[in-house]
């Protein structure tokens, strides 16, 4: 690349690169319509078939419903409006959805449209950040790459915190890039970057701070002004970040524990413990107290540099990841000898540093890891593709630049051909079309600087189309499918494998279909652990009123209250329960006389009944059923005070059916003898068991 680096400083091209870094003074007539068209297409694409996913992840949808009913639940992120326990994340990602539900009522669109708008907003911010330095064409390429990344199409139509996290991280990078452009006014942009990162922390805790090192380092080294002034501005940005994140943390930690909900996911009712334990270092080293299991035995997949390219993750995000890495190197070589404050080089360092550090953490983290986490990579790699393509196109008259463009297209084509080959029965012709188109474009781009500009643009367009064809097809398959449960994947059936090793397939028409049980338990034929414990139900959860059930769904409640033919009422760790008409009617009877119409072990199980009735249901033990909340004494007091009507048995996987004499098997997904098991044993030995449809209730108002 020596000749390419030297060529940057050649006089005939210096002006072009200068214009490239500054952006155009006036837009060409096509720029604004193209940008608005990109946003419009992204909006339509992400809204397509949105209602098929019902309540998506019922865990978060229940918290949204609660926040729409109670401002206290809204503030704390409670799972129910009576404020028994919170979700295992801060609440900011729930707030837009809860406000929507408060304004427009409970339903699929009210919950998921805010996520779609976050996706469209992320595309817009990314376009703006790339365009300022590299032109509208680069911005459009970056925006299109992001919009068509399969995992982005998945998570910007789903109600996990990752959508808001991706938007805020992109905003933070944009603000830092604006601060790098100028001496005067830079402090303001760094403060806004700190605010974005602070609220990103309140969306998904420490993941928000992954990109802090490259952002701070690049600004400290490359920003205009004196070094002391740069450090002072960084300090202001840091204070803004701490303030934006810390105000909520301080309120929660100082609020009397007796008058606020239990902090879900923690073992001692502390948000700080949750942040640095289960949601923090535990994700890195796999030692997650209260989790369904860490990564010591490869439970969450093999770690290493190849993780982002394996059968489980590759089709989600890695289509243009090799291209982004090649173009990052090329962009840095092209701008290597530029002045210290060169904004084009700074942009490559910021976007590239953010990509590399996030990529490294995801590749080697031993704790809980799911494929959809990789949506965080999508804006960074999309930016690098747009910027790198623009820089090399400007330098295409140099043989090494055109050769790099050709190699980038060739590698991208080969990788798309490989990924498409992993689903050989799905659109088998597509991989060959991509191969031929990509090979043609790569060969032609070798001579991009020696052919007519229009021919060169045609070859570049063909190469871009070949690179985007695979992810575009995966994205269409994603938006055409229902996604429910806690673990979801993008693309056609068979393109992802859930998260836990051994789980078959995942994410469409009911979330991940897998079995679970106590860690290390052997699985019997048919996906059931010995003794009947640990079977994952295929239930889809309760569908919103008026929503059709997803194609192929076997559980849930269809319009009119008719239950699916299988799935029963058993809840699970990853999916909710199927709620029948009889069960819903029983829970609503005299519902206003109780603080909680029912209690159930595990948040997903409780969430299904809460969404069906829109009444508070206590989630014993939080998401995994392993949180020590409530204690047995607290639960007995609630029952004595007449605050809970029913205890809902979740069958084998949830509360654990006791045998005669009160012996209880595993209680809650984690098993063991924790508070969930103690409460279950006490209930089963004390209260009348009632069968309501296919659900098993214990009437807590009538002791045996």
N, C-alpha and C positions, 0 to 999 in steps of 0.2 A: 504493500500500500504506500510505499515511499513516494512514487510518482504522483499518486492521487493526493497525498498530503502536500507535496510541493506545488501541485497544480492549483491548489486553493489560493495561493498567493500570486498567481500569475495576473498581470494587470488586466487583460481582457475580461477576466471573469470576476474580478474583485467587485465591480459594480453590481453584478447579478447577485452575488452572495450578500452584499450589503442590503439590497432591496429585499432579498429573501428573509433576512433577519428582521428587518423593520416591518415587513408586510406592505401591502399596497396602500398608497395614499388614498386612492379612490377605487371602489369595487367595480369590477366589470359588470355589465348588465345581468349576467347569468348567476352571479354569486348569491344574491339574496333569495331568488326563487329556488335555487338548488338547496340552500340551507333550510328554508321553510319546507321544501319537499322532503328533505331528510327527516325532519322532525315529524311531519305528517305521516310519512310511511312508517316510521318507528312507532308512533302512537297507534295507528291502525293495526300494525302487526302485533303489538303487545296487548291490545284490547281484544283481539280475535279469540273467540271461544273462551273468554275469561271465566264465564260462569260454570264451565265444566268442572273446575276444581273445588266447587262448593266452598266450604270454610277453610280449605287448604290445610294449614297446620292448626288443628283445633286447639292446641296448647296456647298459641298466641291469640287465636280468634276469641277464645274464652276471656282472656285478659282484656282484649279490645271491647268485648261486650260489657265486661265489668266496668271499664273506664268510661264507657258511654252512659252508664247508670250512676256512677259514684265518682265525685271529684277526688275523693281520698284514694280510691282504687286507681284512678287516672294518675295521680301524682306518684304513688308508690309502685305502680305496675302490678297490682294485685290480680290474682287469678279469678277472684270472685268479688262481687260488690260488697260482701260482708267483711272482706279484708282478712281472710284467714292466713294466706301465704302469697308471696309474690312469684313471678316468673324468675328464672335463674339468670336474668340479665337486667341492666338498668331499663327504665321505661321509655326513653325518648323515642325509640323506634315505634312504640305503640301509639304515641300521641297523635300523629296525623290520622291514623286509622280510627282511633277512638273518637276524635273530633268529627270525623266523617259519619260514624255511626250515631253519634249524639245528634247530628244535624239531619241525617237522612234515614235513620233506622238501621236495623241489623240485616245484613245480607252480603252475598258474595261481592257485588260491585262496590258496595260501600266500604268493604274492607280492602279489596285489592286494587281499586282504581288509584288510590294514593300511591301505591307501589309502582304502578305503571307511570304515573307522573314523575316519580323519582327517576325512573329509567330514562324518560325523555329529557328530564333536566340534566342528568349526567351526560347524555350525548351532547346537549347544547353547551355545557360548560367545557367539555373536552374539545369540542370544535373551536370554541372561543380561545382556549389556551394554546392550541396548536396553530390556529390561523394567524395569531398576532405576529408570530415570528417566521412562519413558513408558508403563508398564503392560504387562500380559501380551498384550493385543491387538496392540500395536505390535511386541512381540517375536515373536509368532507370524507376523505379516505379514513381518517381516524374515527370519525363518527360512525361511518358505515361498518367498520370492523368491530367496534364496540357493540352496536345494535345487533349485529348478526353473530356475535359470539354465543353459542348455545346456552352456556351457563348464565349469561346475562339475560337472555330471553326467559330463562327459567325463573331467576330470582327477582326480576323486576315485574313478575306476575305472581309473586308468592309473598307470604306475610311474615317471613323471618326478618331479623334485623339487618341482614346483609345488604338489602337495597339501599337503605338510608346510609349505612356505613360507606358503601361505594360512592354514593353521591357526595358525602361530606369529605371523604379523602380526596376526591377529584377537585372539589372546591378548594381544599387546603393547598394542593399543588398549584392550582391556578393563582391563588393569592401570593404564594411564594414567588412564582414566576413574575408576577406584576411587581413585587418588591425588588426583584433583581434588575428590573429595567431602569430604575431611577434612584437617585439619591434623595431628592426631596419627595416626601410622601410615602417612602418605603415603610416607615414605622406603622402607618395606618394599615397597609396591606398585611404586614406580619401579625398585627393584632387580629385582623379578620381570619388569617390562617390559624392562629391560636384558638379563636372561638370555634372554628370549624372542627379542629381536632378535639377540643374539649367536648363538644356535643357528640362527636363520633365516639368518644369514650363512653358517653352516656347511652350510646346505642349498643356497643359490643365490647366494652371495657378495654383491656390492654391491646387488643388488635389494632386499635386506632393509633397507637404509638409506634407501630412497626416502622413507619417511614420517617419518624423524627430524625434519626441520625443522618440520612442523606440530605434531607431538607435543611437542617441546621448547618451541616458541614459545607454544603454548596453555597449557602448564603454567606457564611463566614469567610469563605475563600474568594468567591467570585463577585460579590456585590460591590457596587460603587461606594465610595466614601472611605474614610479612615477605618482602621481595624477596630479601634475602640468604639467608634460610632456603630459599626456593624454589630459588635457584641452587645452594646446597649439596646439596639433594636431587637435583637434576638431575645434578650431578657424581657423586653416588653411583650413580645409574642408569647414567651413562656408564661408570664404572669396571666395573660389573657386566657391561655389554655387551662392553667390551673384553676382560675376563677370560674371559667365556663363549665368545667367538670366538677370542681370541688364544692360548689354551692349545694348541689343536690346530695352529694355524699355526706357533707357536714350535717345537713338537715336529718338525714336518715340515721346517722350515727348518734346524734344528740337527742333525737326524738325518743321519749320513753318507750322501751320495747313493749310494755304492757298495752300501749294504746296505738300501736301500728302493726301491720301484718308481719309475719315471720319472713325473713329474707330467704327466699327459696334458693336451693343449691348450696347453702352454707350449713355447717354443722354446729355453729354457735350463734346464729342469728346476727351475723355481722356482715355488712356489705364489703368491708375491707378484706375480711377472710375469704369471701366469695371471689373478690377481684384477684387476689394474689394466690389463691389456692385452686379451686375448681376451674375458674375461668382464666387463671394466670399461669404460674409455673407448672401446674399440673398438666396443662395442655402441651408443655414442652417436654417434660420428663415422664409423663404418663402416670404420675402418682396423684390421681384425682380422687380424693376422699368423697365418698357418696356417689361416685360414677358407676355406670354399668360395667366398667372394666377399662383398665389402661392399656397401654400399647406394648407392655413388656414382651408378650408372645406374638407380636404382629397382629393383634386383634383389630387394629384399625388400618391394616395394610402394611406392606413393607416400606420402610423409610429409605431415603437415598435420593440421589440426584435424578434418577429415572422415574420418580414417583409421579411427576406431572405428565409423563408420557405413557404411563402403563394402561392396561386395558380398562381400568376403572375410571381414571381421571382424564386420559388423553382426549377423548371425544368431547369433553366438557369445555375445554379452554385452550388446548395446545395447538390448534390448527395453524395459527400464525405465530406461535411462540418461537420456533426456529428463525423465522424471518425477522422477528423483533430483535432477537439477540444479534443476528448478523448486521442488521441495520444500525443497532446501537454502536457496535464496533466501528462500522463505516462512518457514522456521523461523528464520532469522537476523533477519528483519524482526519477527516476533512477539516474539522475545526480545531485541531490540536494546537496549531501555532497562532491562533487568534489571540487578541488581547485578553487579559485576565477577566475583564468584565463582559466578554462577548456573551450575548444572551442566547445565541443558538447553541453554543457549547453547554451553557448552563442548563438549557432545557433538556439536552440529552442526558446530562448528569442527574438532573432531578427526576425525570421520568424513568431513566435507566436504573438509578439507584433505588428508587421505590420498587421497581419490578424485581431487581436482584435480591433485595433483602427479604421481600415478601415470599419470593420463590424459594429462597433458602430455608426460611422458617417452615413453610408448608411442606417442603421436601423432607425435613429431618425431624419434625415434631413427632414425639412418640405417643402423645395423648390422643384424645378424641379428635378425629379428623374426618370430615365429610367432603365429598366431591364438590358440593355447592359452595364451600368456602372459597373456591378458586375464582369466584366472581370478582374478588378484590384485585386479581391480576389483570382483569380485562381492560380497564382504562389505561393502565400503564403500557401494556403491550400494544394497544391500539394507537396510542400516541406515538410510540416509537416507529410503528409501521408507516404512519402518515408522514412523520418528520423525515425519516430515513429515505423514504421513496422520493420526497421532494428534493432533498439534498443531492442524491445521486442523479436524479433527472437533470438538475441544473448542471451537473458535471459530466453528463453522458458523452460529451465529445472526447473525453479522456477514455482510453481503452479500458483502464482498470475500473473506472466507475461503471461503464456499461457492462463489463464482465461481472461486477458485483451484483448489479441488478439482475443479470441473467442467472447467476448462481442462487440468488435469493428466491427467484421464481421457481427454479428447478428444485431446490430443497423443499420449498412449500408444496410444490406439486407432488413430489415423492412422499412427503409426510401425509398429505391428504389421501393419496392412493393407499397408503398403509392403514390409515384410520378407517377409511371406508371399507377396507378388506376385513375389518373386524366384525362387520355385520353383513356377511356375504349374501344373505337372502333379502336384504333390504336395498332396493334400487341398485341392483348389481351393475347396471350399465353406466351409472354415474361415475364410478372410479375411472373407467376407461375414457370417458369424455374429458374428465379432469386431466388425465394423463396426457392425452393427445393435445388438448388446448394448452396446457402448461408447458409441454415440451416445445410446441411451436412458438409460444411467446418467448420462452427462454432463449431459443436459438436466434430468434429475430432481435431480441434485445442486445445481443452481442454487438450488433451493428446499429444500435439506436442512434449513435451520434453521426452516422454516415448515411442515413436515409432521410427522406423528407419528414418534416416535423409531424405531419398528419399521419404518416405511416408509423412513425415512432409512437405517437399517442395511441394509435390503434393496437399496436403490440403491447404497450403498457396496459391498456384497458383489457386486452385479452388475458394477460398475466394476472391482473387483479381479479377478473371474473373467475379464472381457474382457481385462484387461491381462496375465493369466497364461496365457491359453489358448494363445497362440502359443509362448512358451517351453516350456510344458508339453508341447505336441505335439513340439517339437524335441527335448526331453529324452527323450520316449518313443522317438523315432527313434534317438536316441543310444544308449540302453541296449539297444536291440534289435539293434544292429549290432556287428560286430567292429571293433576298432581296433588296428592294429599299425604298426610302423615308427617313424621319428623325428619325422614331422610328421603330426599328426592333427587333425581338425576335428569339431565336433559337428553334429548335425542330420541331415536327410535328404541323400541324394546330390545334389550340385550346390549345397549350401548354403555351402561354403567352397572355397577355391582354393589350399590348400597354403601357400606362403610365398613361394617364388620366383615372380617374374612369369613367366608362360608355362607354369606347371605346371597341368595340367587337373585340376580336382576334387581331393578329397583326404580321406584319413583313414579311410574305412570299408572293411572287407574288404581290408586289406593296406596301410594307411597311404596316403601320398600317392603317386599315380601320376604320375610326371613323369620327364623326361629330364634328364641333366646331362652335363657334360663340362668341359673346360678353359674358364675364363671367356671368354666371347665367341665360343665355337664355334658355328657354324651348325648347325641341326638338319635332318637329312634326313627325307624322308617316313617315316612309321611311328615317329617318335620316336627315330631313331638318328642320331647325329652322323656326319659324313663319315668314312669309313674304319672304320666299325663301332664307334667308341669312344663311350662316354658313354650307352649305353642303360640305362635303369632297368629292372631285372628285376621281374616281377610276383610274385616269390616271397614267401611268407608267413613264412618262417623255420620252424624245427623246432617242431612242436607238442608240448606236454607229454605225457608218457605217458598214454594213455587219453583224451585230449581230441580231440573231433571237430574237423575242419577248418572254418574259417568258411565260411559260404555264399558261393559265388562265388570261393573261393580257387583259385588256379591253381598254386601252388607248395607248398612245405612238405612235411612228412611226415605222412601220415594215420595213424590207428591201425593198428598192425600193421606199420608201417615202409614202407608203399607210398608211393612218391613221387607227387606231382601230375604231370599230363601235360605241363605246360609250366613254364618257369621255370628249368629246369636247376639247376646248382649255382653259378651266378654270383651273387656277393654284390654289394652296392652301398653307396653312401654313406648312404642313408636306410632301406633295408630289409635284412634278413638274407638268407642264402642258403638254398636248399632242400637238405636233407641226406637223401640216400638211404640205404637199408639197407646197400648195399655199402660206401659211404663210412664209415658209422658202424662197421661191423664191422672195416674195415681200421684205423681209428684206435684202436679198443679192443684190437687184437691187440698183446700185449706192452706195453700202455700204461704199466704201472708201471715199465718200464725207462727211461722218459724223463721229464724235467722238464716238457716240453711235448709233447703228442702231435702237435702241428702248429703251424705259424705261417702267418699270412695277413695280407695288406695290408688295413688298415681294420678298425675295431672291430666293425662290424655283421657283416662276413663271418666274422671270428674267433668272434664271440659265438654264431652259429648252430651252428657245429661244437662249441663248448664246451657249449652247452645240450643238444645231442643226445647227447653222450658223458659229460657231467659230469666231464670231464678238462680240465686247463689247455691253452688254445690261445693262443699269443702273438699279440697284435694289433700288427703292424708299423706304425708311424706313427700310432698312436692313431686317433681317430674319423675324421678326414679323410684319413688316410694321409700327413699332411704333417709330423707331429712327427719330429724327428731322433732317433728311438729305435726299435730299437737302431741303432747305427752299423754300417756294413758290417764293420768289424773285430770289433766285439762279436758280431755274428751269426756270423761265421766261427769265432770262439772257441767259441760255444755248439755249433755243429755239430761242431767238432773234438772237443769233450768229450762228444759223443753225447747232448746234452740235448734235441734236437729231432728228431722222427722224419720228419715230412713238411712240405713247403711246399705250401700250397694255392693254386693259381692261381684267380683270381676272374674270369677271362675279360677282356673288353674294359674293363669299368668299373673293375676292381680292379687286379690286379697288372699287367695288360697282357701279352698274349701276345707273345713275341719271335718274330722271323722267323729264317730260317736265317742263320747268321753272327752271331747274338746281338743283332741290332738290336732294340731295345725301343721300343715306343710309349709312351704315357703310362703312368706307374706310379702307381697310387693315384688317387683321385678328383681330386686337385689337379694331376695330371700333373707334368711337369718332370723334373729330374734330381736329386732329393733322395735321401735314404737309401733310401726305398722302391724307387725306380727302380734304384738301385745294387744293392740286395740281390736284386731280381727278376732283373736281368741276370746277376748272378753265379750264381744258382741255375740259371737256364735254360741257361747255358753249361757248367755243371759236373756236374749231376746227371741221373739217369735220369727221364724223364717217364713217369708211369703213369696210365692211364685207369681209374678205379674207378667203375663205373656211368656217370653223366654228369659226374662230377667229374674234374678234372685235378690230380693230385698230382705232386710231385717227391720221390722218396725220398732224403732227406738222408744216409742210411747207405750209399748205393751210388753213388759217383761214376762218371761215364761213362768 
